[in-house]
Amino acid sequence: MDYITNDDIETRLGSDRYIQLTDDSGSGSANTDVLDEARLGAEREVDSYLARRYAVPIDLAANSELAALMATVVLDLVEYRLHVRRPPVPADVVDKREAAIKWLGQVASGAVELPSAAALSANPATGLRAATTGDARVLSRDELSDV
């Protein structure tokens, strides 16, 4: 499942910049292979962080409230990936990428939750997680050492 399209990238960058950053042959049109590589790479990078806690890719059809957030994060990464092909990378593009990576790290660590109306599926590859219920421990290891 894709979080963004190449049209979203063009909207973010503007038509001139969209072509400039991808037209390696000088044809005057965007190279869709370059765009696809940058887009798919950024989407899988996002998934690599989210997979620590969630089943990926996130189903945006079932969690439409996440669509704009996911698009923004992926576009920040795509914009950086395209600019790095034509240095120097503008400082604001670097800042957006760093903020996106920091946020993704916080989501992966559990410090930040994805704002979803419905519970997101956990990644089944992370295995089982232990949980306890009931009253707190009555006797501790120290209390039992005197017996």
N, C-alpha and C positions, 0 to 999 in steps of 0.2 A: 504494500500500500504506500502510495506517495503522499508526502505531507505538502508538497508544493508542485507546481508545474513550471515549465520553462517560460510560460507567459507571466507567471508571478515574478520570475527573475527579471524579465524585461520591464515590468511595471516598476519594480524596485529601482532598477538601474537607469531607466530611461532608454529609449531606442538607440541613441548614438553610442552611449557607453556600453550597452548590451552587445552591440556589434564590435566595437573597438576592443573589448576584452576577450572576444572569442574568435575573431576573424584572423586566423593565422595565415591564410593564403592571400589575403588582400582582395577578396572577391567582392567586398562591400556588403556581405550578408553574414549573419551569425552562423557559427559552426555548431550544429546541434549535438555533435559527438562531444565537443568540449563542454557544452552546457549539461548534457546528460551525465558526464563523468563528474563534474563539480556537484551537481544536484544529488546524484545517487551517493557520492562519497560523503556529502554533508548529512544526508538522511541516515546513512548507516552509522556515521559518527554519533549522531544524536541517539540512535538506537543502542549503541554500545554503552552509553551511560545509563539510559533508561532500563536496559535489560537487567541491571543489578536489582531492580525492584518490580518491574512490570513486564508483562508479556508484550513483546514488540513484534511488528510495528503497532503502535497505538491505533486502535480502530476509531477513526475520526467520525465514521458514520454513526457509531453508537455513543460517541463522546464529542458531539459537535462543539461543545463549549471550549474544547481544547484546540480547535482548528486554528484560530488566530494566533494563539501562543506558540504552537508548534511551527506554524509558518514563519513567524518572526525569528525564532531561534535558528531554523534551518536557513532562512534567507541571510541572516547575519554570517553564518558559516560559508554559505555559497559565495556571498559577496567577497569575503576574504580570499577564498580559494581562487576566484577569478582574478582578483587584483594582484595576488602574489605571482601570477603568470606575467604581469607587466609592472615590475617594480618602478618606482617606490610605491608601497602600499600606504594610502592616506591614513593618518593617525586615527581618525574617527572610525575607520573600518577595522583597524587593529583593536581599538577600544571595544567596539561592539562584539568582536570575536571573543576577546578575553572575558567580557561580561557573560556571554553565552556559555563559554566553557566553565566558568565559575558556577553559574546557576545550575548547569547540568551536573556538575560535581556535587552540589548541595542536594539535588534531587536524588542522585545515586546513593548518597550517604544517609538519606532520610531526614536531613535537616529542613528540606522543603518538600511539600506535597504538591502533586499536580492537582490543580483546581478542577475537579470533576464532580458532576452531580451524582453520578453512579460510581460505585467502587470499581476501580480498574483491576483487571485480572493480574494476579501475581505471575511472575515468570516461573513456569514449572521446572525449569532447569536449575533453579537455585536450591531445590531440594526442600525437605520438610523443615519447619521451624518449630522449635519447642515452645510450649506455652504452659503456664500453670494456672490453676484455679484453686479456690478454697482459701482457708485461713492461713495465716502466716505460720511459720515453723514454731512449734511449741518448745522443743529442746534443741539447743545448738550443740555443736561439736565440743565447745568448751564446757558446757554444763554436763555433758556426758563423761568427760575425762575424770571427774571426781568419783565416779561410781566404780 
